[in-house]
Amino acid sequence: MRVLDRIRSNSTGRLALKIGIGALGGLVVAVGIVLIPFPGPGWAIVILGLAILAVEFHWARGLLAFTKRHVQSWTHWVGRQTLGVRALIGLVGMIFISFVVWLSVLLSFDLNLFTWSLDFVGWR
């Protein structure tokens, strides 16, 4: 943190740091939000963006702590559930992700994966 303290020691450095951290953190959060519905690390990217913002902004530290607390709470709750409940949570997640992928391909390429799959295997 010595480097950041040196940058913060004058008003120009302080302003440049706030703008740089704000722009980078905001960009990372925005990319993460766009990626949330898709399979992959959308939420992890949002949390990374909040961690970047937390370097310079107090509100981001609070939001990051809130997010970490609730993600850990959810993870511990799921871990305490029976295998059947965890399987149901996984199934619902898989159905949601499948729907998002299907809708994304339909809207992006005008290709209905369901009917295409049926045609591909010869069931239609």
C-alpha positions in Angstrom: 0.0 0.0 0.0 3.0 2.3 0.1 2.7 3.0 -3.6 -1.0 4.0 -3.2 -0.1 6.2 -0.2 2.5 8.0 -2.4 -0.1 8.5 -5.1 -2.6 9.8 -2.7 -0.1 12.3 -1.2 -1.0 15.0 -3.7 -4.4 16.1 -5.0 -3.6 15.3 -8.7 -2.5 11.7 -7.8 -5.6 11.3 -5.6 -7.9 12.4 -8.3 -6.2 10.3 -11.0 -6.3 7.2 -8.7 -10.0 7.7 -8.0 -10.8 8.1 -11.7 -8.6 5.1 -12.7 -9.9 2.8 -10.0 -13.5 3.9 -10.7 -13.2 3.3 -14.4 -11.4 -0.1 -14.1 -13.7 -1.3 -11.4 -16.8 -0.1 -13.1 -15.8 -1.8 -16.4 -15.1 -5.1 -14.6 -18.4 -4.9 -12.7 -20.3 -4.1 -16.0 -18.7 -7.0 -17.8 -19.5 -9.3 -14.9 -23.2 -8.2 -14.9 -23.5 -8.9 -18.6 -22.0 -12.4 -18.0 -24.2 -13.3 -15.0 -26.9 -15.1 -17.1 -24.4 -17.1 -19.1 -22.5 -20.2 -17.9 -19.3 -19.1 -16.4 -17.9 -16.8 -13.7 -20.2 -13.8 -14.0 -20.7 -13.4 -10.3 -17.0 -13.9 -9.6 -16.2 -11.1 -12.1 -18.7 -8.8 -10.4 -17.0 -9.5 -7.0 -13.6 -8.9 -8.6 -14.8 -5.5 -9.8 -16.2 -4.7 -6.4 -12.8 -5.6 -4.9 -11.1 -3.2 -7.3 -13.5 -0.5 -6.4 -13.0 -1.2 -2.7 -9.4 -0.1 -3.0 -10.6 3.5 -3.3 -14.3 3.7 -2.4 -15.8 3.1 1.1 -19.3 2.2 -0.3 -17.7 -0.5 -2.4 -16.0 -2.0 0.7 -19.4 -2.3 2.4 -21.1 -3.7 -0.7 -18.2 -6.2 -1.1 -18.6 -7.3 2.5 -22.3 -7.7 2.1 -21.9 -9.7 -1.0 -19.3 -12.0 0.5 -21.4 -12.6 3.6 -24.5 -13.6 1.6 -22.6 -15.8 -0.9 -20.9 -17.6 2.0 -24.3 -17.9 3.8 -25.9 -19.4 0.7 -23.0 -21.8 0.2 -23.1 -23.0 3.8 -26.9 -23.4 3.6 -26.7 -25.5 0.4 -23.9 -27.6 2.0 -26.2 -28.5 4.9 -29.0 -29.7 2.7 -29.7 -33.3 1.8 -28.4 -34.7 -1.4 -31.9 -34.6 -2.9 -32.3 -30.8 -2.2 -28.8 -30.1 -3.6 -29.6 -32.2 -6.7 -32.9 -30.2 -7.1 -30.9 -26.9 -6.8 -28.5 -28.1 -9.4 -31.3 -29.2 -11.7 -33.0 -25.8 -11.4 -29.7 -24.1 -12.1 -29.1 -26.3 -15.1 -32.6 -25.6 -16.5 -32.1 -21.9 -16.0 -28.7 -21.9 -17.7 -30.1 -24.1 -20.6 -32.9 -21.6 -21.1 -30.5 -18.7 -21.1 -28.3 -20.4 -23.7 -31.3 -21.4 -25.8 -32.7 -17.9 -25.7 -29.3 -16.3 -26.5 -28.8 -18.5 -29.5 -32.3 -17.9 -30.7 -32.0 -14.1 -30.4 -28.4 -13.9 -31.7 -28.5 -16.4 -34.6 -32.3 -17.0 -35.1 -31.7 -20.7 -34.4 -34.0 -22.7 -32.2 -31.7 -25.3 -30.7 -34.6 -27.5 -29.6 -36.0 -28.0 -33.1 -32.6 -28.1 -34.6 -31.6 -30.9 -32.2 -34.8 -32.9 -33.1 -34.1 -32.4 -36.8 -30.4 -33.5 -36.3 -31.3 -36.8 -34.6 -34.2 -37.4 -37.0 -37.0 -37.3 -34.5 -39.0 -34.7 -36.5 
